[in-house]
């Protein structure tokens, strides 16, 4: 099953595809109902990740996140870790605004907890 959820002002765009080996979360994540928002993603990891036969390329491109999002991302990474440790090829790219030290630090913290390879990439805030 693939998942596509459009971005809103307080929830990110989600694009997940078994066939493409794609797992993308892009935008803001500070909704008051973070747990409900990410429930389909956690279900996908449980039910559909085992069906992915190629490399799973995960991209997190975030601007604003709240503490509940960090907790959910920690849970997502622990679940992905178990698949990675069982031989599934998973790569994580953490993309952050060059002016946002907080989101960068969150990525560093999560990468230190995960056993999955992380790469970090900055983007320039073009809104200024």
Backbone atoms as SQL, in Angstrom:
CREATE TABLE atoms (id INTEGER PRIMARY KEY, chain TEXT, resi INTEGER, resn TEXT, atom TEXT, x REAL, y REAL, z REAL);
INSERT INTO atoms VALUES
  (1, 'A', 1, 'UNK', 'N', 0.842, -1.169, 0.000),
  (2, 'A', 1, 'UNK', 'CA', 0.000, 0.000, 0.000),
  (3, 'A', 1, 'UNK', 'C', 0.894, 1.240, 0.000),
  (4, 'A', 2, 'UNK', 'N', 0.559, 2.186, -0.836),
  (5, 'A', 2, 'UNK', 'CA', 1.253, 3.467, -0.858),
  (6, 'A', 2, 'UNK', 'C', 0.444, 4.474, -0.056),
  (7, 'A', 3, 'UNK', 'N', 1.138, 5.483, 0.443),
  (8, 'A', 3, 'UNK', 'CA', 0.482, 6.538, 1.209),
  (9, 'A', 3, 'UNK', 'C', 0.878, 7.882, 0.610),
  (10, 'A', 4, 'UNK', 'N', -0.120, 8.729, 0.393),
  (11, 'A', 4, 'UNK', 'CA', 0.151, 10.116, 0.032),
  (12, 'A', 4, 'UNK', 'C', -0.794, 10.996, 0.828),
  (13, 'A', 5, 'UNK', 'N', -0.219, 11.892, 1.617),
  (14, 'A', 5, 'UNK', 'CA', -0.990, 12.841, 2.407),
  (15, 'A', 5, 'UNK', 'C', -0.459, 14.227, 2.065),
  (16, 'A', 6, 'UNK', 'N', -1.354, 15.117, 1.676),
  (17, 'A', 6, 'UNK', 'CA', -0.956, 16.482, 1.317),
  (18, 'A', 6, 'UNK', 'C', -0.548, 17.274, 2.554),
  (19, 'A', 7, 'UNK', 'N', 0.351, 18.213, 2.329),
  (20, 'A', 7, 'UNK', 'CA', 0.851, 19.088, 3.390),
  (21, 'A', 7, 'UNK', 'C', -0.198, 20.131, 3.772),
  (22, 'A', 8, 'UNK', 'N', -0.250, 20.453, 5.065),
  (23, 'A', 8, 'UNK', 'CA', -1.039, 21.578, 5.556),
  (24, 'A', 8, 'UNK', 'C', -0.075, 22.500, 6.300),
  (25, 'A', 9, 'UNK', 'N', -0.596, 23.560, 6.906),
  (26, 'A', 9, 'UNK', 'CA', 0.304, 24.471, 7.621),
  (27, 'A', 9, 'UNK', 'C', 0.959, 23.821, 8.837),
  (28, 'A', 10, 'UNK', 'N', 0.294, 22.797, 9.429),
  (29, 'A', 10, 'UNK', 'CA', 0.859, 22.173, 10.631),
  (30, 'A', 10, 'UNK', 'C', 1.096, 20.664, 10.505),
  (31, 'A', 11, 'UNK', 'N', 0.915, 20.121, 9.311),
  (32, 'A', 11, 'UNK', 'CA', 1.242, 18.704, 9.085),
  (33, 'A', 11, 'UNK', 'C', 2.047, 18.567, 7.791),
  (34, 'A', 12, 'UNK', 'N', 2.979, 17.637, 7.750),
  (35, 'A', 12, 'UNK', 'CA', 3.842, 17.503, 6.577),
  (36, 'A', 12, 'UNK', 'C', 3.184, 16.716, 5.449),
  (37, 'A', 13, 'UNK', 'N', 3.789, 16.851, 4.285),
  (38, 'A', 13, 'UNK', 'CA', 3.441, 15.981, 3.164),
  (39, 'A', 13, 'UNK', 'C', 4.086, 14.632, 3.455),
  (40, 'A', 14, 'UNK', 'N', 3.325, 13.579, 3.257),
  (41, 'A', 14, 'UNK', 'CA', 3.845, 12.217, 3.415),
  (42, 'A', 14, 'UNK', 'C', 3.718, 11.522, 2.071),
  (43, 'A', 15, 'UNK', 'N', 4.794, 10.932, 1.602),
  (44, 'A', 15, 'UNK', 'CA', 4.754, 10.133, 0.379),
  (45, 'A', 15, 'UNK', 'C', 5.553, 8.857, 0.643),
  (46, 'A', 16, 'UNK', 'N', 4.842, 7.755, 0.639),
  (47, 'A', 16, 'UNK', 'CA', 5.466, 6.461, 0.892),
  (48, 'A', 16, 'UNK', 'C', 5.041, 5.513, -0.217),
  (49, 'A', 17, 'UNK', 'N', 6.009, 4.825, -0.813),
  (50, 'A', 17, 'UNK', 'CA', 5.725, 3.912, -1.912),
  (51, 'A', 17, 'UNK', 'C', 6.540, 2.630, -1.773),
  (52, 'A', 18, 'UNK', 'N', 5.850, 1.512, -1.731),
  (53, 'A', 18, 'UNK', 'CA', 6.518, 0.206, -1.673),
  (54, 'A', 18, 'UNK', 'C', 7.317, -0.011, -2.947),
  (55, 'A', 19, 'UNK', 'N', 6.692, 0.228, -4.115),
  (56, 'A', 19, 'UNK', 'CA', 7.349, -0.043, -5.399),
  (57, 'A', 19, 'UNK', 'C', 8.580, 0.821, -5.633),
  (58, 'A', 20, 'UNK', 'N', 8.531, 2.069, -5.184),
  (59, 'A', 20, 'UNK', 'CA', 9.650, 2.984, -5.397),
  (60, 'A', 20, 'UNK', 'C', 10.680, 2.936, -4.277),
  (61, 'A', 21, 'UNK', 'N', 10.364, 2.257, -3.170),
  (62, 'A', 21, 'UNK', 'CA', 11.270, 2.256, -2.021),
  (63, 'A', 21, 'UNK', 'C', 11.417, 3.650, -1.458),
  (64, 'A', 22, 'UNK', 'N', 10.291, 4.365, -1.362),
  (65, 'A', 22, 'UNK', 'CA', 10.280, 5.773, -1.010),
  (66, 'A', 22, 'UNK', 'C', 9.540, 6.002, 0.299),
  (67, 'A', 23, 'UNK', 'N', 10.134, 6.832, 1.165),
  (68, 'A', 23, 'UNK', 'CA', 9.535, 7.189, 2.451),
  (69, 'A', 23, 'UNK', 'C', 9.911, 8.637, 2.707),
  (70, 'A', 24, 'UNK', 'N', 8.990, 9.572, 2.422),
  (71, 'A', 24, 'UNK', 'CA', 9.297, 10.995, 2.541),
  (72, 'A', 24, 'UNK', 'C', 8.339, 11.697, 3.498),
  (73, 'A', 25, 'UNK', 'N', 8.917, 12.515, 4.350),
  (74, 'A', 25, 'UNK', 'CA', 8.147, 13.393, 5.234),
  (75, 'A', 25, 'UNK', 'C', 8.722, 14.787, 5.029),
  (76, 'A', 26, 'UNK', 'N', 7.872, 15.718, 4.542),
  (77, 'A', 26, 'UNK', 'CA', 8.336, 17.040, 4.165),
  (78, 'A', 26, 'UNK', 'C', 7.403, 18.122, 4.692),
  (79, 'A', 27, 'UNK', 'N', 7.953, 19.086, 5.429),
  (80, 'A', 27, 'UNK', 'CA', 7.172, 20.236, 5.857),
  (81, 'A', 27, 'UNK', 'C', 7.198, 20.446, 7.361),
  (82, 'A', 28, 'UNK', 'N', 6.108, 21.006, 7.872),
  (83, 'A', 28, 'UNK', 'CA', 5.957, 21.266, 9.300),
  (84, 'A', 28, 'UNK', 'C', 5.241, 20.100, 9.970),
  (85, 'A', 29, 'UNK', 'N', 5.583, 19.860, 11.222),
  (86, 'A', 29, 'UNK', 'CA', 4.891, 18.822, 11.988),
  (87, 'A', 29, 'UNK', 'C', 4.707, 19.314, 13.420),
  (88, 'A', 30, 'UNK', 'N', 3.625, 20.042, 13.618),
  (89, 'A', 30, 'UNK', 'CA', 3.336, 20.527, 14.966),
  (90, 'A', 30, 'UNK', 'C', 1.838, 20.476, 15.274),
  (91, 'A', 31, 'UNK', 'N', 1.149, 19.559, 14.626),
  (92, 'A', 31, 'UNK', 'CA', -0.285, 19.390, 14.861),
  (93, 'A', 31, 'UNK', 'C', -0.538, 18.966, 16.309),
  (94, 'A', 32, 'UNK', 'N', -1.702, 19.330, 16.815),
  (95, 'A', 32, 'UNK', 'CA', -2.090, 18.901, 18.162),
  (96, 'A', 32, 'UNK', 'C', -2.434, 17.415, 18.202),
  (97, 'A', 33, 'UNK', 'N', -2.686, 16.827, 17.030),
  (98, 'A', 33, 'UNK', 'CA', -3.042, 15.399, 16.973),
  (99, 'A', 33, 'UNK', 'C', -1.964, 14.606, 16.218),
  (100, 'A', 34, 'UNK', 'N', -0.710, 14.799, 16.620),
  (101, 'A', 34, 'UNK', 'CA', 0.426, 14.154, 15.971),
  (102, 'A', 34, 'UNK', 'C', 0.274, 12.631, 15.969),
  (103, 'A', 35, 'UNK', 'N', -0.141, 12.070, 17.076),
  (104, 'A', 35, 'UNK', 'CA', -0.259, 10.611, 17.183),
  (105, 'A', 35, 'UNK', 'C', -1.239, 10.083, 16.146),
  (106, 'A', 36, 'UNK', 'N', -2.386, 10.718, 16.028),
  (107, 'A', 36, 'UNK', 'CA', -3.377, 10.292, 15.032),
  (108, 'A', 36, 'UNK', 'C', -2.850, 10.492, 13.610),
  (109, 'A', 37, 'UNK', 'N', -2.148, 11.598, 13.376),
  (110, 'A', 37, 'UNK', 'CA', -1.635, 11.884, 12.044),
  (111, 'A', 37, 'UNK', 'C', -0.658, 10.810, 11.579),
  (112, 'A', 38, 'UNK', 'N', 0.239, 10.374, 12.461),
  (113, 'A', 38, 'UNK', 'CA', 1.280, 9.418, 12.074),
  (114, 'A', 38, 'UNK', 'C', 0.850, 7.957, 12.211),
  (115, 'A', 39, 'UNK', 'N', -0.327, 7.703, 12.699),
  (116, 'A', 39, 'UNK', 'CA', -0.792, 6.318, 12.867),
  (117, 'A', 39, 'UNK', 'C', -0.724, 5.511, 11.558),
  (118, 'A', 40, 'UNK', 'N', -1.180, 6.061, 10.407),
  (119, 'A', 40, 'UNK', 'CA', -1.074, 5.270, 9.168),
  (120, 'A', 40, 'UNK', 'C', 0.370, 4.946, 8.784),
  (121, 'A', 41, 'UNK', 'N', 1.298, 5.817, 9.135),
  (122, 'A', 41, 'UNK', 'CA', 2.705, 5.578, 8.816),
  (123, 'A', 41, 'UNK', 'C', 3.242, 4.441, 9.669),
  (124, 'A', 42, 'UNK', 'N', 2.904, 4.436, 10.944),
  (125, 'A', 42, 'UNK', 'CA', 3.335, 3.349, 11.832),
  (126, 'A', 42, 'UNK', 'C', 2.717, 2.024, 11.384),
  (127, 'A', 43, 'UNK', 'N', 1.474, 2.058, 10.930),
  (128, 'A', 43, 'UNK', 'CA', 0.824, 0.846, 10.401),
  (129, 'A', 43, 'UNK', 'C', 1.519, 0.384, 9.125),
  (130, 'A', 44, 'UNK', 'N', 1.917, 1.334, 8.264),
  (131, 'A', 44, 'UNK', 'CA', 2.614, 0.987, 7.039),
  (132, 'A', 44, 'UNK', 'C', 3.930, 0.277, 7.360),
  (133, 'A', 45, 'UNK', 'N', 4.658, 0.818, 8.329),
  (134, 'A', 45, 'UNK', 'CA', 5.929, 0.202, 8.707),
  (135, 'A', 45, 'UNK', 'C', 5.695, -1.235, 9.175),
  (136, 'A', 46, 'UNK', 'N', 4.674, -1.423, 9.967),
  (137, 'A', 46, 'UNK', 'CA', 4.370, -2.754, 10.495),
  (138, 'A', 46, 'UNK', 'C', 3.924, -3.715, 9.392),
  (139, 'A', 47, 'UNK', 'N', 3.034, -3.256, 8.512),
  (140, 'A', 47, 'UNK', 'CA', 2.406, -4.158, 7.548),
  (141, 'A', 47, 'UNK', 'C', 3.052, -4.188, 6.170),
  (142, 'A', 48, 'UNK', 'N', 3.563, -3.060, 5.702),
  (143, 'A', 48, 'UNK', 'CA', 4.008, -2.982, 4.314),
  (144, 'A', 48, 'UNK', 'C', 5.513, -2.887, 4.126),
  (145, 'A', 49, 'UNK', 'N', 6.250, -2.407, 5.114),
  (146, 'A', 49, 'UNK', 'CA', 7.696, -2.346, 4.972),
  (147, 'A', 49, 'UNK', 'C', 8.295, -3.707, 4.632),
  (148, 'A', 50, 'UNK', 'N', 7.806, -4.802, 5.199),
  (149, 'A', 50, 'UNK', 'CA', 8.382, -6.096, 4.817),
  (150, 'A', 50, 'UNK', 'C', 8.221, -6.420, 3.330),
  (151, 'A', 51, 'UNK', 'N', 7.317, -5.737, 2.623),
  (152, 'A', 51, 'UNK', 'CA', 7.091, -5.983, 1.205),
  (153, 'A', 51, 'UNK', 'C', 8.056, -5.218, 0.308),
  (154, 'A', 52, 'UNK', 'N', 8.804, -4.268, 0.882),
  (155, 'A', 52, 'UNK', 'CA', 9.753, -3.481, 0.103),
  (156, 'A', 52, 'UNK', 'C', 10.947, -4.369, -0.230),
  (157, 'A', 53, 'UNK', 'N', 11.228, -4.506, -1.539),
  (158, 'A', 53, 'UNK', 'CA', 12.313, -5.398, -1.959),
  (159, 'A', 53, 'UNK', 'C', 13.576, -4.644, -2.373),
  (160, 'A', 54, 'UNK', 'N', 13.471, -3.336, -2.560),
  (161, 'A', 54, 'UNK', 'CA', 14.648, -2.550, -2.937),
  (162, 'A', 54, 'UNK', 'C', 15.058, -1.679, -1.762),
  (163, 'A', 55, 'UNK', 'N', 16.114, -0.900, -1.960),
  (164, 'A', 55, 'UNK', 'CA', 16.538, 0.034, -0.915),
  (165, 'A', 55, 'UNK', 'C', 15.378, 0.939, -0.528),
  (166, 'A', 56, 'UNK', 'N', 15.224, 1.198, 0.765),
  (167, 'A', 56, 'UNK', 'CA', 14.233, 2.154, 1.231),
  (168, 'A', 56, 'UNK', 'C', 14.960, 3.468, 1.501),
  (169, 'A', 57, 'UNK', 'N', 14.614, 4.479, 0.733),
  (170, 'A', 57, 'UNK', 'CA', 15.227, 5.792, 0.871),
  (171, 'A', 57, 'UNK', 'C', 14.277, 6.692, 1.624),
  (172, 'A', 58, 'UNK', 'N', 14.683, 7.047, 2.844),
  (173, 'A', 58, 'UNK', 'CA', 13.856, 7.874, 3.727),
  (174, 'A', 58, 'UNK', 'C', 14.388, 9.300, 3.711),
  (175, 'A', 59, 'UNK', 'N', 13.482, 10.245, 3.483),
  (176, 'A', 59, 'UNK', 'CA', 13.847, 11.654, 3.503),
  (177, 'A', 59, 'UNK', 'C', 12.964, 12.372, 4.503),
  (178, 'A', 60, 'UNK', 'N', 13.605, 13.068, 5.424),
  (179, 'A', 60, 'UNK', 'CA', 12.924, 13.935, 6.372),
  (180, 'A', 60, 'UNK', 'C', 13.385, 15.353, 6.048),
  (181, 'A', 61, 'UNK', 'N', 12.486, 16.164, 5.490),
  (182, 'A', 61, 'UNK', 'CA', 12.813, 17.567, 5.196),
  (183, 'A', 61, 'UNK', 'C', 11.849, 18.408, 6.015),
  (184, 'A', 62, 'UNK', 'N', 12.359, 18.926, 7.119),
  (185, 'A', 62, 'UNK', 'CA', 11.487, 19.536, 8.117),
  (186, 'A', 62, 'UNK', 'C', 11.827, 20.990, 8.368),
  (187, 'A', 63, 'UNK', 'N', 10.781, 21.720, 8.720),
  (188, 'A', 63, 'UNK', 'CA', 10.975, 23.120, 9.085),
  (189, 'A', 63, 'UNK', 'C', 10.639, 23.341, 10.549),
  (190, 'A', 64, 'UNK', 'N', 9.421, 23.033, 10.960),
  (191, 'A', 64, 'UNK', 'CA', 9.006, 23.209, 12.350),
  (192, 'A', 64, 'UNK', 'C', 8.507, 21.868, 12.863),
  (193, 'A', 65, 'UNK', 'N', 9.012, 21.443, 14.027),
  (194, 'A', 65, 'UNK', 'CA', 8.537, 20.207, 14.651),
  (195, 'A', 65, 'UNK', 'C', 8.303, 20.466, 16.137),
  (196, 'A', 66, 'UNK', 'N', 7.366, 19.723, 16.707),
  (197, 'A', 66, 'UNK', 'CA', 7.124, 19.846, 18.142),
  (198, 'A', 66, 'UNK', 'C', 7.650, 18.600, 18.855),
  (199, 'A', 67, 'UNK', 'N', 7.577, 18.604, 20.164),
  (200, 'A', 67, 'UNK', 'CA', 8.134, 17.494, 20.947),
  (201, 'A', 67, 'UNK', 'C', 7.389, 16.186, 20.685),
  (202, 'A', 68, 'UNK', 'N', 6.092, 16.251, 20.414),
  (203, 'A', 68, 'UNK', 'CA', 5.338, 15.025, 20.111),
  (204, 'A', 68, 'UNK', 'C', 5.815, 14.409, 18.800),
  (205, 'A', 69, 'UNK', 'N', 6.153, 15.247, 17.832),
  (206, 'A', 69, 'UNK', 'CA', 6.692, 14.744, 16.567),
  (207, 'A', 69, 'UNK', 'C', 8.015, 14.028, 16.800),
  (208, 'A', 70, 'UNK', 'N', 8.860, 14.607, 17.640),
  (209, 'A', 70, 'UNK', 'CA', 10.151, 13.974, 17.932),
  (210, 'A', 70, 'UNK', 'C', 9.933, 12.589, 18.537),
  (211, 'A', 71, 'UNK', 'N', 8.960, 12.466, 19.424),
  (212, 'A', 71, 'UNK', 'CA', 8.649, 11.154, 20.016),
  (213, 'A', 71, 'UNK', 'C', 8.206, 10.163, 18.947),
  (214, 'A', 72, 'UNK', 'N', 7.357, 10.623, 18.025),
  (215, 'A', 72, 'UNK', 'CA', 6.887, 9.738, 16.949),
  (216, 'A', 72, 'UNK', 'C', 8.041, 9.361, 16.033),
  (217, 'A', 73, 'UNK', 'N', 8.901, 10.324, 15.685),
  (218, 'A', 73, 'UNK', 'CA', 10.051, 10.014, 14.836),
  (219, 'A', 73, 'UNK', 'C', 10.978, 9.010, 15.523),
  (220, 'A', 74, 'UNK', 'N', 11.125, 9.126, 16.832),
  (221, 'A', 74, 'UNK', 'CA', 11.923, 8.150, 17.573),
  (222, 'A', 74, 'UNK', 'C', 11.311, 6.763, 17.431),
  (223, 'A', 75, 'UNK', 'N', 10.001, 6.675, 17.579),
  (224, 'A', 75, 'UNK', 'CA', 9.307, 5.389, 17.417),
  (225, 'A', 75, 'UNK', 'C', 9.469, 4.855, 15.994),
  (226, 'A', 76, 'UNK', 'N', 9.307, 5.731, 15.003),
  (227, 'A', 76, 'UNK', 'CA', 9.482, 5.308, 13.607),
  (228, 'A', 76, 'UNK', 'C', 10.887, 4.761, 13.394),
  (229, 'A', 77, 'UNK', 'N', 11.899, 5.470, 13.886),
  (230, 'A', 77, 'UNK', 'CA', 13.280, 5.024, 13.691),
  (231, 'A', 77, 'UNK', 'C', 13.576, 3.713, 14.396),
  (232, 'A', 78, 'UNK', 'N', 13.030, 3.508, 15.586),
  (233, 'A', 78, 'UNK', 'CA', 13.246, 2.227, 16.260),
  (234, 'A', 78, 'UNK', 'C', 12.620, 1.085, 15.466),
  (235, 'A', 79, 'UNK', 'N', 11.464, 1.342, 14.872),
  (236, 'A', 79, 'UNK', 'CA', 10.831, 0.307, 14.050),
  (237, 'A', 79, 'UNK', 'C', 11.646, 0.059, 12.770),
  (238, 'A', 80, 'UNK', 'N', 12.128, 1.129, 12.151),
  (239, 'A', 80, 'UNK', 'CA', 12.966, 0.958, 10.969),
  (240, 'A', 80, 'UNK', 'C', 14.280, 0.262, 11.319),
  (241, 'A', 81, 'UNK', 'N', 14.823, 0.556, 12.512),
  (242, 'A', 81, 'UNK', 'CA', 16.057, -0.092, 12.976),
  (243, 'A', 81, 'UNK', 'C', 15.937, -1.606, 12.949),
  (244, 'A', 82, 'UNK', 'N', 14.817, -2.119, 13.421),
  (245, 'A', 82, 'UNK', 'CA', 14.673, -3.576, 13.495),
  (246, 'A', 82, 'UNK', 'C', 14.713, -4.192, 12.101),
  (247, 'A', 83, 'UNK', 'N', 14.156, -3.505, 11.108),
  (248, 'A', 83, 'UNK', 'CA', 14.237, -4.016, 9.739),
  (249, 'A', 83, 'UNK', 'C', 15.646, -3.888, 9.189),
  (250, 'A', 84, 'UNK', 'N', 16.306, -2.777, 9.498),
  (251, 'A', 84, 'UNK', 'CA', 17.681, -2.571, 9.048),
  (252, 'A', 84, 'UNK', 'C', 18.610, -3.646, 9.625),
  (253, 'A', 85, 'UNK', 'N', 18.445, -3.935, 10.899),
  (254, 'A', 85, 'UNK', 'CA', 19.283, -4.943, 11.550),
  (255, 'A', 85, 'UNK', 'C', 19.029, -6.341, 11.014),
  (256, 'A', 86, 'UNK', 'N', 17.866, -6.531, 10.380),
  (257, 'A', 86, 'UNK', 'CA', 17.552, -7.832, 9.776),
  (258, 'A', 86, 'UNK', 'C', 17.890, -7.869, 8.288),
  (259, 'A', 87, 'UNK', 'N', 18.714, -6.927, 7.831),
  (260, 'A', 87, 'UNK', 'CA', 19.232, -6.983, 6.479),
  (261, 'A', 87, 'UNK', 'C', 18.532, -6.096, 5.459),
  (262, 'A', 88, 'UNK', 'N', 17.499, -5.371, 5.847),
  (263, 'A', 88, 'UNK', 'CA', 16.822, -4.464, 4.912),
  (264, 'A', 88, 'UNK', 'C', 17.717, -3.251, 4.688),
  (265, 'A', 89, 'UNK', 'N', 17.861, -2.828, 3.419),
  (266, 'A', 89, 'UNK', 'CA', 18.692, -1.676, 3.091),
  (267, 'A', 89, 'UNK', 'C', 17.868, -0.402, 3.262),
  (268, 'A', 90, 'UNK', 'N', 18.233, 0.411, 4.248),
  (269, 'A', 90, 'UNK', 'CA', 17.523, 1.654, 4.551),
  (270, 'A', 90, 'UNK', 'C', 18.540, 2.780, 4.673),
  (271, 'A', 91, 'UNK', 'N', 18.249, 3.885, 3.997),
  (272, 'A', 91, 'UNK', 'CA', 19.083, 5.077, 4.072),
  (273, 'A', 91, 'UNK', 'C', 18.210, 6.240, 4.514),
  (274, 'A', 92, 'UNK', 'N', 18.740, 7.100, 5.359),
  (275, 'A', 92, 'UNK', 'CA', 17.981, 8.241, 5.842),
  (276, 'A', 92, 'UNK', 'C', 18.717, 9.525, 5.495),
  (277, 'A', 93, 'UNK', 'N', 17.979, 10.449, 4.854),
  (278, 'A', 93, 'UNK', 'CA', 18.503, 11.776, 4.559),
  (279, 'A', 93, 'UNK', 'C', 17.717, 12.766, 5.412),
  (280, 'A', 94, 'UNK', 'N', 18.412, 13.532, 6.231),
  (281, 'A', 94, 'UNK', 'CA', 17.810, 14.537, 7.101),
  (282, 'A', 94, 'UNK', 'C', 18.143, 15.895, 6.496),
  (283, 'A', 95, 'UNK', 'N', 17.122, 16.575, 5.981),
  (284, 'A', 95, 'UNK', 'CA', 17.315, 17.853, 5.310),
  (285, 'A', 95, 'UNK', 'C', 16.747, 18.952, 6.203),
  (286, 'A', 96, 'UNK', 'N', 17.540, 20.000, 6.404),
  (287, 'A', 96, 'UNK', 'CA', 17.136, 21.053, 7.332),
  (288, 'A', 96, 'UNK', 'C', 17.512, 22.417, 6.776),
  (289, 'A', 97, 'UNK', 'N', 16.801, 23.427, 7.213),
  (290, 'A', 97, 'UNK', 'CA', 17.066, 24.806, 6.826),
  (291, 'A', 97, 'UNK', 'C', 18.423, 25.214, 7.388),
  (292, 'A', 98, 'UNK', 'N', 19.239, 25.833, 6.563),
  (293, 'A', 98, 'UNK', 'CA', 20.583, 26.218, 6.992),
  (294, 'A', 98, 'UNK', 'C', 20.579, 27.140, 8.202),
  (295, 'A', 99, 'UNK', 'N', 19.469, 27.828, 8.437),
  (296, 'A', 99, 'UNK', 'CA', 19.373, 28.746, 9.571),
  (297, 'A', 99, 'UNK', 'C', 18.710, 28.116, 10.791),
  (298, 'A', 100, 'UNK', 'N', 18.398, 26.831, 10.730),
  (299, 'A', 100, 'UNK', 'CA', 17.639, 26.200, 11.813),
  (300, 'A', 100, 'UNK', 'C', 18.481, 25.166, 12.550),
  (301, 'A', 101, 'UNK', 'N', 19.191, 25.643, 13.533),
  (302, 'A', 101, 'UNK', 'CA', 20.064, 24.779, 14.344),
  (303, 'A', 101, 'UNK', 'C', 19.257, 23.729, 15.107),
  (304, 'A', 102, 'UNK', 'N', 18.027, 24.072, 15.533),
  (305, 'A', 102, 'UNK', 'CA', 17.208, 23.142, 16.324),
  (306, 'A', 102, 'UNK', 'C', 16.864, 21.883, 15.542),
  (307, 'A', 103, 'UNK', 'N', 16.397, 22.040, 14.301),
  (308, 'A', 103, 'UNK', 'CA', 16.032, 20.870, 13.497),
  (309, 'A', 103, 'UNK', 'C', 17.274, 20.040, 13.180),
  (310, 'A', 104, 'UNK', 'N', 18.400, 20.704, 12.939),
  (311, 'A', 104, 'UNK', 'CA', 19.659, 19.986, 12.733),
  (312, 'A', 104, 'UNK', 'C', 20.011, 19.150, 13.970),
  (313, 'A', 105, 'UNK', 'N', 19.919, 19.759, 15.148),
  (314, 'A', 105, 'UNK', 'CA', 20.240, 19.055, 16.401),
  (315, 'A', 105, 'UNK', 'C', 19.298, 17.873, 16.644),
  (316, 'A', 106, 'UNK', 'N', 18.030, 18.032, 16.285),
  (317, 'A', 106, 'UNK', 'CA', 17.080, 16.905, 16.405),
  (318, 'A', 106, 'UNK', 'C', 17.552, 15.759, 15.518),
  (319, 'A', 107, 'UNK', 'N', 17.958, 16.070, 14.309),
  (320, 'A', 107, 'UNK', 'CA', 18.477, 15.037, 13.405),
  (321, 'A', 107, 'UNK', 'C', 19.702, 14.350, 13.967),
  (322, 'A', 108, 'UNK', 'N', 20.617, 15.117, 14.546),
  (323, 'A', 108, 'UNK', 'CA', 21.822, 14.533, 15.162),
  (324, 'A', 108, 'UNK', 'C', 21.424, 13.579, 16.289),
  (325, 'A', 109, 'UNK', 'N', 20.513, 14.031, 17.145),
  (326, 'A', 109, 'UNK', 'CA', 20.063, 13.201, 18.266),
  (327, 'A', 109, 'UNK', 'C', 19.447, 11.894, 17.759),
  (328, 'A', 110, 'UNK', 'N', 18.572, 11.999, 16.762),
  (329, 'A', 110, 'UNK', 'CA', 17.929, 10.795, 16.226),
  (330, 'A', 110, 'UNK', 'C', 18.944, 9.874, 15.548),
  (331, 'A', 111, 'UNK', 'N', 19.916, 10.458, 14.852),
  (332, 'A', 111, 'UNK', 'CA', 20.919, 9.627, 14.170),
  (333, 'A', 111, 'UNK', 'C', 21.783, 8.870, 15.168),
  (334, 'A', 112, 'UNK', 'N', 22.012, 9.461, 16.325),
  (335, 'A', 112, 'UNK', 'CA', 22.818, 8.783, 17.352),
  (336, 'A', 112, 'UNK', 'C', 22.056, 7.633, 17.993),
  (337, 'A', 113, 'UNK', 'N', 20.726, 7.713, 18.003),
  (338, 'A', 113, 'UNK', 'CA', 19.915, 6.625, 18.555),
  (339, 'A', 113, 'UNK', 'C', 19.722, 5.505, 17.541),
  (340, 'A', 114, 'UNK', 'N', 19.741, 5.847, 16.268),
  (341, 'A', 114, 'UNK', 'CA', 19.478, 4.868, 15.211),
  (342, 'A', 114, 'UNK', 'C', 20.767, 4.181, 14.788),
  (343, 'A', 115, 'UNK', 'N', 20.616, 3.002, 14.281),
  (344, 'A', 115, 'UNK', 'CA', 21.753, 2.277, 13.728),
  (345, 'A', 115, 'UNK', 'C', 21.780, 2.396, 12.209),
  (346, 'A', 116, 'UNK', 'N', 20.794, 3.088, 11.656),
  (347, 'A', 116, 'UNK', 'CA', 20.645, 3.279, 10.220),
  (348, 'A', 116, 'UNK', 'C', 21.546, 4.441, 9.791),
  (349, 'A', 117, 'UNK', 'N', 22.220, 4.317, 8.630),
  (350, 'A', 117, 'UNK', 'CA', 23.046, 5.435, 8.159),
  (351, 'A', 117, 'UNK', 'C', 22.213, 6.693, 7.896),
  (352, 'A', 118, 'UNK', 'N', 22.667, 7.807, 8.413),
  (353, 'A', 118, 'UNK', 'CA', 22.041, 9.114, 8.197),
  (354, 'A', 118, 'UNK', 'C', 22.984, 9.963, 7.353),
  (355, 'A', 119, 'UNK', 'N', 22.426, 10.746, 6.453),
  (356, 'A', 119, 'UNK', 'CA', 23.176, 11.820, 5.814),
  (357, 'A', 119, 'UNK', 'C', 22.425, 13.114, 6.108),
  (358, 'A', 120, 'UNK', 'N', 23.166, 14.203, 6.162),
  (359, 'A', 120, 'UNK', 'CA', 22.586, 15.504, 6.475),
  (360, 'A', 120, 'UNK', 'C', 22.810, 16.443, 5.303),
  (361, 'A', 121, 'UNK', 'N', 21.776, 17.212, 5.010),
  (362, 'A', 121, 'UNK', 'CA', 21.836, 18.148, 3.892),
  (363, 'A', 121, 'UNK', 'C', 21.109, 19.428, 4.282),
  (364, 'A', 122, 'UNK', 'N', 21.713, 20.559, 3.966),
  (365, 'A', 122, 'UNK', 'CA', 21.082, 21.854, 4.260),
  (366, 'A', 122, 'UNK', 'C', 20.354, 22.352, 3.023),
  (367, 'A', 123, 'UNK', 'N', 19.289, 23.098, 3.259),
  (368, 'A', 123, 'UNK', 'CA', 18.664, 23.831, 2.163),
  (369, 'A', 123, 'UNK', 'C', 18.594, 25.289, 2.570),
  (370, 'A', 124, 'UNK', 'N', 18.577, 26.130, 1.578),
  (371, 'A', 124, 'UNK', 'CA', 18.520, 27.571, 1.835),
  (372, 'A', 124, 'UNK', 'C', 17.066, 27.999, 1.893),
  (373, 'A', 125, 'UNK', 'N', 16.737, 28.791, 2.891),
  (374, 'A', 125, 'UNK', 'CA', 15.366, 29.312, 3.035),
  (375, 'A', 125, 'UNK', 'C', 15.172, 30.384, 1.972),
  (376, 'A', 126, 'UNK', 'N', 14.362, 30.056, 0.965),
  (377, 'A', 126, 'UNK', 'CA', 14.169, 30.968, -0.148),
  (378, 'A', 126, 'UNK', 'C', 13.066, 31.988, 0.106),
  (379, 'A', 127, 'UNK', 'N', 12.417, 31.912, 1.259),
  (380, 'A', 127, 'UNK', 'CA', 11.329, 32.839, 1.563),
  (381, 'A', 127, 'UNK', 'C', 11.837, 34.202, 2.003),
  (382, 'A', 128, 'UNK', 'N', 13.089, 34.308, 2.366),
  (383, 'A', 128, 'UNK', 'CA', 13.640, 35.597, 2.837),
  (384, 'A', 128, 'UNK', 'C', 14.142, 36.434, 1.689);
